[in-house]
Amino acid sequence: MEVDYDVVIAGFGPTGAMAGNLLGREKIKILVVDPQREIYDIPRGVHFDGETMRIFQSIGIADAVMAQSTGNQSLNFVNGRGASLMQVDLSALPQTAGWPADIFFRQPLVEKHLRNNLENFDTLSYELGWAVSEMTQHDTHIEVTLHNGATGESKSCTTAYLIGADGADSMVRRLADIELIDFQCDEPWLVVDWELDADIEFARNVYQFCDPKRPGTLVPCAGQHIRWEFMIGPDDDVAAMEAPDAVRKMMQPYLHHLGSDISPNQGRILRSKVYQFHALLAAKMRRGRVFLMGDAAHQMPPFLGQGMCAGLRDAENLAWKLAGVLHGRYSPSLLDSYHSERYPHVRGVIKQAVQIGEIIQTRNPLKALARDTYLRAGKLMPKLLSGIEFGQTWQLGDGLLADDQAAGRQIPQPRVRKGTRHDRLDAFLPSGFCVLALHEQARADLQRVSDAYPALACQIICAGDAFAADEASLTALRGTSDIAGFILRPDRQIYATLNNGATPLAAQLDAHMTKLTAGLFA
């Protein structure tokens, strides 16, 4: 059946806009719908990591986003008496993705870059002011009903696939009858966005106030924006807590962390609102021709700053697979790997965020004392804190991946050279599947194997002829393993590694390509 659209994207926040960019460059016919016509001009998400920045890099807006973002110097956990429990040097975290591990941004500006970039694609249509209200799935398509909240009008269209990126209260999730798994981390917090005048300088250090009387958070963000979060107690009057005077009073004991001359009466309060922090994950991220991503699929407490990151990773994971299926390159069964890869990944992130939240949110004084003692002991014996990581990455779940320890992680992205050009690795890699061989000795044999699988269209790239990789770059790629090369997916995830050893590289590649072909075309 001929449909009106290849994909309808419900939701035009960062996740939906990124999905539009990634599918738009593949010339997929898309309809984007959202009940809001304009970008919500209040900061919400404030942090992403280097892997996320690499996704911005893939659509050509990383430099523009980075120019309006910033980094912070340290992450500090202090107790109710102001004593240091743990400190992390953010600038020293590994930058394996080719970008800083922690980046602080202003969400409306990022959304503007994402939307402006969509103007480069001519296969996108928009229905802003409209929302998905009903849908009916068929074997070959979905009938979607749109509703205009302002006029009361309704209209219908057909689409091959529907993406629900329509937020925590996702209508698409409800229509698809997908349950949320609750990780039992429901706590009310007051979220405050405070903006200082342009001439005020302040220290850029993040603080988690592990005070059992009232846990809190201080995060310097992009520009003059500062995010505060204060935990709400069972006896607190929520409306009173949101009042500007109450907010400034809660800030006051911690302002010395920003600077000795900063007063609580300075700056503008852009927002002060109590939110319930949740830890939720969709039991299924796909049902039939419907896919969930972003807050529609998962919600997590903000203690790792991974909420928006997870949504953008969803978009990257699904887009190349969906485009390949729609263009007839891959079997529709490939789409099953969206849930099997993303669900374990997001589950790992949520569990880590909940673990950090348990450190911060302790309200019992005896438990807080035990926590303080344990974290202080960790300064002397770092192995005690080996389970508490920052700047870490998470591995994709089983899906279109080889049985390989490195599979399901982004390949490191060092800077390399080609002629007079010095750039990050991705700039020299093709857009589809490829083999990145770290040495040229086996090039002819690898090429012969690749040519035997023409449907994969897998290019062989050798460090040396494609670009000049110095020893530091090669070491960054190899890590501590004796790796001779990588089979890379279009999303720069490692499908498999090729290793120096008894088995010839060509034989390793042939075995991997046999399995990869089955996964893509079966």
C-alpha positions in Angstrom: 0.0 0.0 0.0 1.2 3.5 -0.8 1.4 5.6 2.3 1.4 9.4 2.9 4.7 9.3 4.8 7.5 6.9 5.4 7.8 8.0 9.1 5.6 10.2 11.3 7.6 11.6 14.2 5.4 12.6 17.2 7.4 15.1 19.2 9.7 18.0 18.1 12.0 18.2 21.1 15.7 17.4 20.9 15.1 13.6 20.3 12.4 14.1 17.6 14.4 16.8 15.9 17.5 14.6 15.9 15.5 11.7 14.4 14.3 14.1 11.8 17.9 15.2 10.9 19.2 11.6 10.8 16.3 10.4 8.6 16.1 13.6 6.6 19.7 13.2 5.3 18.6 9.7 4.1 15.8 11.3 2.0 13.1 9.6 4.1 9.6 11.2 3.7 8.8 12.5 7.2 5.9 14.2 8.9 6.9 15.9 12.3 3.9 16.7 14.6 4.0 18.5 17.9 1.3 20.3 19.9 3.6 23.2 20.5 4.5 25.6 17.6 7.6 27.1 19.1 10.6 26.0 21.1 10.0 26.1 24.8 12.3 28.9 25.9 13.2 27.6 29.3 16.3 25.5 30.0 15.6 21.9 30.9 18.3 19.5 29.9 21.7 21.0 30.7 24.3 18.2 30.2 25.5 15.8 27.5 28.6 13.8 27.0 31.2 13.3 24.3 29.4 10.4 22.7 26.3 12.6 22.3 28.4 15.4 20.9 29.6 12.9 18.3 26.0 12.5 17.1 25.8 16.3 16.6 29.1 16.0 14.7 27.5 13.4 12.4 24.9 15.9 11.2 27.3 18.8 11.0 26.3 21.1 13.9 28.8 20.1 16.6 30.9 23.2 16.3 27.9 25.5 16.5 26.5 23.6 19.5 29.9 23.6 21.2 30.4 27.3 20.7 27.4 28.0 22.9 28.2 25.3 25.5 30.8 25.1 28.3 32.7 22.8 30.5 33.1 22.7 34.3 36.2 22.0 36.3 35.1 19.5 39.0 32.3 17.5 40.5 32.2 17.7 44.3 30.2 15.7 46.9 30.1 17.5 50.2 28.2 16.6 53.4 25.9 18.7 55.6 28.9 20.2 57.4 30.5 21.1 54.1 33.2 18.5 54.3 34.4 17.0 51.0 33.3 13.4 50.5 34.4 12.9 46.9 35.8 15.0 44.1 36.1 14.3 40.4 38.2 16.3 38.0 35.9 16.6 35.0 38.6 17.9 32.7 40.6 14.7 33.4 37.9 12.3 32.3 38.8 10.3 29.1 37.8 12.0 25.8 37.6 8.8 23.8 34.7 10.1 21.6 36.9 13.0 20.5 35.0 15.6 22.6 35.0 16.5 26.3 33.3 13.9 28.5 31.0 16.5 30.2 29.5 19.4 28.3 26.9 21.9 29.7 24.5 23.6 27.3 21.3 25.6 27.1 18.6 23.4 25.6 16.6 26.0 23.6 19.8 27.0 21.7 20.5 23.3 20.9 17.0 22.8 19.7 17.3 25.8 17.5 20.4 24.4 15.8 18.6 21.1 15.3 15.6 22.7 13.7 17.6 25.1 11.6 19.6 22.1 10.2 16.4 20.5 9.1 16.1 23.2 6.4 18.8 21.3 4.5 16.4 18.5 3.8 13.4 18.7 1.4 11.6 15.5 2.4 10.2 16.8 5.7 6.8 18.2 6.4 5.4 19.7 9.6 2.1 19.9 11.5 3.0 22.1 14.5 0.0 22.7 16.8 -1.2 19.1 16.1 -0.7 15.9 18.1 -1.3 12.2 17.5 -4.6 11.3 19.1 -5.4 7.9 17.6 -3.7 5.2 15.6 -4.5 1.8 14.1 -1.7 -0.6 13.2 -2.0 -2.8 10.1 0.5 -5.3 8.6 1.8 -2.8 6.1 1.1 0.6 7.6 -0.4 2.7 10.4 -3.4 5.0 10.2 -2.7 8.0 12.4 -5.3 10.6 13.5 -4.0 14.1 14.4 -5.8 16.5 16.6 -5.4 20.3 16.8 -5.9 21.4 20.4 -6.5 25.0 19.5 -9.2 24.5 16.9 -10.6 21.1 17.8 -10.0 19.8 14.2 -8.9 16.3 13.4 -7.4 14.8 10.3 -5.8 11.5 9.3 -2.8 10.2 7.4 -1.0 6.9 6.8 2.6 6.1 7.5 4.9 3.1 7.3 6.3 3.7 10.8 5.5 5.9 13.8 8.1 7.3 16.2 6.9 8.3 19.6 9.3 11.0 20.8 6.4 12.9 22.5 7.7 13.1 26.1 7.0 11.6 29.4 3.3 11.6 29.0 3.5 10.1 25.6 0.2 9.5 23.8 2.0 7.2 21.3 3.2 5.0 24.2 -0.4 4.8 25.6 -1.9 4.1 22.2 0.7 1.3 21.6 -0.2 -0.1 25.0 3.4 -0.2 26.2 4.0 -0.5 30.0 6.6 1.4 32.0 8.9 -0.5 34.4 9.3 1.5 37.6 12.7 1.3 39.3 11.2 2.8 42.5 13.0 6.1 42.6 10.3 8.7 42.9 11.3 11.8 44.8 10.1 15.4 44.6 12.7 18.0 43.9 12.6 21.8 43.4 14.3 22.7 40.1 15.5 26.3 39.8 17.1 28.0 36.8 18.9 31.1 37.9 20.6 33.5 35.4 23.3 36.0 36.6 24.1 39.2 34.8 26.7 39.1 32.1 29.4 40.9 34.1 29.3 38.5 37.0 32.1 35.9 37.1 31.7 32.7 39.0 33.5 29.4 39.6 32.6 26.5 37.4 32.4 23.6 39.8 29.5 21.2 40.2 28.3 20.4 43.7 26.1 17.6 45.2 25.1 18.7 48.7 24.7 15.4 50.6 23.0 17.1 53.5 20.4 14.8 55.2 18.4 17.9 56.2 17.9 18.9 52.5 20.0 17.4 49.7 20.7 19.7 46.9 22.6 20.3 43.6 24.5 23.2 42.1 25.4 23.1 38.4 26.9 26.0 36.5 25.6 25.7 32.9 26.2 27.5 29.6 26.6 31.3 29.7 25.4 32.8 33.0 22.8 30.1 33.7 23.0 28.1 36.9 20.9 25.1 37.8 19.9 24.5 41.4 18.0 21.5 42.7 16.7 21.0 46.2 15.0 17.9 47.6 11.5 18.4 48.9 10.6 16.9 52.3 7.2 15.3 53.3 6.3 18.4 55.5 7.3 21.0 52.9 4.6 23.4 51.4 5.3 23.0 47.7 3.8 26.3 46.7 5.8 28.1 49.4 9.0 26.4 48.3 8.6 27.6 44.7 8.3 31.3 45.8 11.3 33.5 44.8 12.1 34.5 48.3 12.2 30.9 49.5 14.4 29.9 46.5 16.9 32.7 47.2 17.0 31.7 50.9 17.8 28.1 50.0 20.6 29.2 47.6 22.3 31.5 50.2 24.3 28.9 52.2 26.0 27.6 49.1 26.8 30.8 47.1 30.3 30.8 48.4 31.0 27.9 46.0 30.3 30.3 43.1 32.2 33.3 44.5 32.6 35.3 47.6 30.8 38.4 46.3 27.7 36.8 44.8 24.4 37.7 46.6 21.2 35.6 46.5 19.4 38.8 45.4 21.3 39.0 42.1 20.2 37.5 38.9 16.8 36.4 37.5 14.9 33.3 38.5 13.8 31.8 35.1 12.0 28.9 36.7 11.3 27.4 40.1 9.1 24.4 40.0 8.8 21.1 41.9 9.1 18.0 39.8 8.9 14.3 40.6 12.1 12.6 39.7 11.4 9.2 38.2 13.3 6.1 37.1 11.1 4.5 34.4 11.8 2.4 31.3 9.4 1.1 28.6 9.0 -2.6 28.8 9.1 -2.6 25.0 10.8 0.2 22.9 9.1 -1.2 19.8 5.6 -2.6 19.2 5.0 -3.5 15.6 5.5 -0.4 13.5 5.7 1.9 16.5 9.0 2.9 18.2 9.5 4.9 21.4 12.5 7.1 22.1 13.5 9.8 24.5 11.4 10.5 27.5 8.5 8.5 25.9 10.7 5.4 26.4 12.6 6.2 29.6 12.9 8.7 32.4 15.7 8.9 34.9 16.8 11.0 37.8 19.2 13.7 36.6 22.2 12.8 38.8 24.3 11.5 35.8 23.0 14.1 33.3 22.1 11.3 30.9 18.4 12.0 30.1 18.8 13.9 26.9 21.9 11.8 25.9 19.8 8.6 26.1 17.2 10.1 23.7 19.7 11.2 21.1 21.3 7.7 21.3 17.9 6.2 20.6 17.5 8.4 17.5 21.0 7.4 16.2 20.5 3.7 16.8 17.1 3.6 15.0 17.6 6.0 12.1 20.2 4.1 10.0 18.3 0.9 10.5 14.9 2.4 9.6 16.3 4.2 6.6 18.0 1.0 5.4 14.7 -0.9 5.7 12.7 1.8 4.0 15.1 2.0 1.1 15.0 -1.8 0.7 18.6 -2.4 1.6 17.9 -4.4 4.8 15.3 -6.8 6.1 12.6 -5.5 8.3 13.7 -8.0 11.0 16.7 -5.7 11.6 14.4 -3.4 13.4 14.1 -5.9 16.2 17.6 -4.9 17.2 16.4 -1.5 18.3 14.8 -2.8 21.5 17.4 -5.5 22.1 20.3 -3.0 21.9 18.8 0.1 23.5 16.9 -1.4 26.3 19.9 -2.9 28.2 21.9 0.2 27.5 19.3 2.6 29.0 18.6 0.2 31.9 22.3 0.3 32.8 22.2 4.1 32.7 19.1 4.3 34.9 20.5 1.9 37.5 23.7 4.0 37.7 21.7 7.2 38.1 19.6 5.6 40.8 22.8 4.5 42.6 24.2 8.0 42.5 20.8 9.3 43.7 21.0 7.0 46.7 24.2 8.6 47.7 22.8 12.2 47.4 19.3 11.7 48.7 20.0 9.9 52.0 17.8 11.7 54.7 18.4 9.4 57.6 21.3 10.9 59.8 22.7 7.5 60.7 22.7 6.3 57.1 24.3 9.6 56.1 27.1 9.1 58.6 27.7 5.6 57.3 27.8 7.0 53.7 30.2 9.8 54.7 32.5 7.3 56.4 32.5 5.0 53.4 33.2 7.7 50.8 36.0 9.2 52.9 37.5 5.7 53.2 37.3 5.6 49.4 39.7 8.5 49.2 42.3 6.3 50.9 41.3 3.1 49.2 39.9 3.9 45.7 38.9 0.3 45.1 36.0 0.8 47.5 34.5 3.3 45.0 35.2 1.2 41.9 31.4 0.8 41.3 30.9 4.6 41.3 32.0 5.9 37.9 31.8 9.2 36.1 32.5 9.8 32.4 31.9 6.1 31.8 30.2 4.6 28.7 27.6 1.8 28.5 27.6 -1.1 26.1 24.7 -1.8 23.8 22.7 -5.0 24.4 22.6 -8.0 22.1 21.5 -7.1 18.7 23.3 -6.7 15.4 26.7 -7.3 17.0 29.3 -10.0 17.0 30.2 -12.0 20.1 33.0 -9.7 20.9 34.0 -7.9 24.1 34.4 -4.5 22.3 31.2 -4.9 20.2 28.4 -2.4 21.0 30.7 0.5 21.9 31.7 3.5 19.9 35.0 3.3 18.3 37.4 5.8 19.8 37.8 9.0 17.8 41.3 10.4 17.8 42.4 13.2 15.6 44.2 12.1 12.4 45.6 13.8 9.3 44.9 13.5 5.6 47.2 15.7 3.5 46.9 19.2 5.1 43.7 18.4 6.8 43.7 17.5 10.6 40.4 16.3 11.9 38.6 13.8 14.0 38.5 10.2 12.8 34.8 10.2 11.6 35.6 12.9 9.0 37.6 10.3 7.1 35.2 7.4 7.4 32.5 6.5 4.9 28.8 6.7 5.9 28.0 3.0 5.7 29.6 -0.2 7.0 33.4 -0.2 6.8 36.5 -2.1 7.9 39.1 0.1 9.5 42.4 -1.8 9.4 45.2 -0.3 11.5 47.9 -1.6 9.2 48.0 -2.2 5.4 49.6 -5.6 5.2 46.3 -7.5 4.9 44.6 -4.9 2.8 44.4 -7.0 -0.4 43.1 -10.1 1.5 40.5 -8.0 3.4 39.4 -6.4 0.1 38.9 -9.8 -1.5 36.7 -10.9 1.4 34.7 -7.7 1.3 34.1 -8.0 -2.5 32.5 -11.4 -1.9 29.7 -9.7 0.0 28.6 -6.9 -2.4 25.3 -6.3 -0.7 27.1 -5.1 2.4 28.9 -2.4 0.4 31.6 -2.5 3.1 34.6 -0.3 2.3 38.1 -1.2 3.5 39.9 1.8 5.1 43.5 1.5 6.1 45.3 3.8 8.5 48.1 5.1 6.3 46.6 5.3 2.9 43.2 6.8 3.9 44.7 9.1 6.5 48.0 9.5 8.4 47.5 8.0 11.9 50.5 8.6 14.2 51.4 6.1 16.9 49.4 8.0 19.5 46.2 7.7 17.3 46.8 4.0 16.7 47.3 3.4 20.4 44.1 5.3 21.1 42.2 3.0 18.7 43.8 -0.2 19.9 43.7 0.5 23.6 45.4 -2.2 25.6 44.4 -5.0 23.2 46.3 -6.4 20.3 43.7 -5.2 17.8 44.4 -5.1 14.1 41.2 -3.5 12.9 37.5 -2.9 13.4 34.3 -3.7 11.5 32.2 -0.6 12.0 28.5 0.0 11.7 27.0 3.3 10.2 26.5 4.6 13.7 30.3 4.1 14.5 29.5 1.3 16.9 32.0 -1.5 16.8 30.4 -4.6 15.2 33.5 -6.7 15.8 37.3 -6.4 16.1 39.9 -8.1 14.0 42.8 -9.3 16.2 46.4 -10.2 15.6 46.8 -13.9 16.3 46.8 -17.4 14.8 43.7 -16.9 12.7 44.3 -14.8 9.5 42.5 -11.5 9.4 40.8 -12.4 6.2 39.3 -15.5 7.8 38.1 -13.5 10.8 36.5 -11.0 8.4 34.8 -13.7 6.4 33.3 -15.3 9.5 32.0 -11.9 10.7 30.6 -10.9 7.4 28.7 -14.2 7.1 27.0 -13.4 10.4 26.5 -9.7 9.6 24.8 -10.6 6.3 22.4 -12.9 8.1 21.5 -10.1 10.5 20.9 -7.5 7.8 19.3 -9.5 5.1 17.6 -12.5 6.7 
